[in-house]
């Protein structure tokens, strides 16, 4: 193992001429970079979702709401039930001010009166 690590052998995928020069055309697509972008987007969306939930819980008018939050590429989807039109509008207003939110899909419904 140590001997293999000490050898300076060319990697055929990126050094087809065995001259020690990197050939970008011969290199495979960098799936690690692509995965990094996917992970970054996922983390951004997860952060937005967490922030939306926090804001909804802290808002006095929105405390105790039955609201689900999903985020994909900055599009926040609110779903669930609220007990008044004012709370429905307040939820959307609160989310609109959060950094990273590009659009809001408000699928909240009014709960039937008891």
Phi, psi and omega per residue, in radians:
X1 nan -0.852 -3.135
X2 -1.093 -0.656 3.133
X3 -1.111 -0.702 3.123
X4 -1.148 -0.616 3.140
X5 -1.232 -0.549 -3.117
X6 -1.362 -0.462 -3.135
X7 -1.203 2.558 3.138
X8 -1.912 1.226 -3.064
X9 -1.558 2.524 3.096
X10 -1.220 2.636 3.053
X11 -1.737 1.946 -3.020
X12 -0.935 -0.595 -3.086
X13 -1.140 -0.518 -3.092
X14 -2.087 -0.084 -3.140
X15 -2.366 1.110 -3.050
X16 -1.128 -0.440 3.137
X17 -1.517 -0.035 -3.116
X18 0.899 0.656 -3.130
X19 -1.924 0.117 3.123
X20 1.410 0.111 3.135
X21 -1.801 2.393 3.131
X22 -1.297 2.292 3.082
X23 -1.967 1.799 -3.066
X24 -1.064 -0.578 -3.134
X25 -1.175 -0.530 -3.121
X26 -1.479 -0.248 -3.098
X27 -1.284 2.450 3.075
X28 -1.203 2.800 3.065
X29 -0.950 2.432 -3.117
X30 -1.448 1.526 -3.109
X31 -1.151 -0.431 3.102
X32 -1.130 -0.712 3.105
X33 -1.161 -0.737 3.122
X34 -1.096 -0.739 3.103
X35 -1.107 -0.669 3.106
X36 -1.028 -0.713 3.101
X37 -1.135 -0.719 3.131
X38 -1.102 -0.758 3.135
X39 -1.121 -0.730 3.129
X40 -1.064 -0.787 3.109
X41 -1.085 -0.761 -3.141
X42 -1.056 -0.777 -3.141
X43 -1.157 -0.676 3.073
X44 -1.046 -0.821 3.138
X45 -1.118 -0.700 3.118
X46 -1.121 -0.697 3.113
X47 -1.122 -0.771 3.132
X48 -1.070 -0.803 3.138
X49 -1.029 -0.799 3.129
X50 -1.095 -0.730 -3.141
X51 -1.135 -0.739 3.118
X52 -1.063 -0.819 3.140
X53 -1.060 -0.721 3.130
X54 -1.092 -0.816 -3.135
X55 -1.092 -0.746 -3.139
X56 -1.119 -0.657 3.128
X57 -1.250 -0.599 -3.094
X58 -1.390 -0.461 3.137
X59 -1.147 2.194 -3.110
X60 -1.020 -0.772 -3.106
X61 -1.227 -0.253 -3.050
X62 -1.937 -0.004 -3.119
X63 -1.064 2.370 3.076
X64 1.378 0.234 3.125
X65 -1.311 2.636 3.068
X66 -1.663 1.380 -3.041
X67 -2.156 2.262 3.025
X68 -1.710 2.511 -3.138
X69 -2.191 2.209 3.043
X70 -2.243 2.452 -3.133
X71 -2.298 2.346 3.067
X72 -2.482 1.994 3.141
X73 0.952 0.673 3.093
X74 1.503 -0.093 3.059
X75 -1.537 2.030 -3.115
X76 -1.742 2.215 3.093
X77 -1.914 2.148 3.060
X78 -1.802 2.279 3.086
X79 -2.454 2.778 -3.119
X80 2.253 -2.774 -3.081
X81 -2.242 2.495 3.041
X82 -2.236 2.845 -3.039
X83 -1.694 -0.030 3.127
X84 -2.723 2.680 3.085
X85 -1.061 -0.562 -3.132
X86 -1.173 -0.648 3.092
X87 -1.212 -0.628 3.099
X88 -1.059 -0.839 3.126
X89 -1.173 -0.674 -3.136
X90 -1.111 -0.661 3.118
X91 -1.086 -0.788 -3.133
X92 -1.155 -0.728 3.115
X93 -1.079 -0.741 -3.117
X94 -1.111 -0.714 -3.111
X95 -1.242 -0.606 -3.090
X96 -1.052 -0.473 -3.108
X97 -1.520 0.065 -3.076
X98 -1.552 2.302 3.129
X99 -1.043 2.362 3.107
X100 1.671 -0.288 3.122
X101 -1.341 2.043 -3.139
X102 -1.596 -0.732 3.132
X103 -2.573 2.802 3.118
X104 -2.200 2.281 2.996
X105 -1.918 1.867 -3.069
X106 -1.661 1.721 3.102
X107 -1.790 0.391 3.094
X108 -1.191 2.522 3.131
X109 -2.133 2.663 3.075
X110 -1.362 2.314 3.102
X111 -1.268 2.449 3.102
X112 -1.138 2.391 3.130
X113 -1.073 2.569 -3.122
X114 -1.658 nan nan
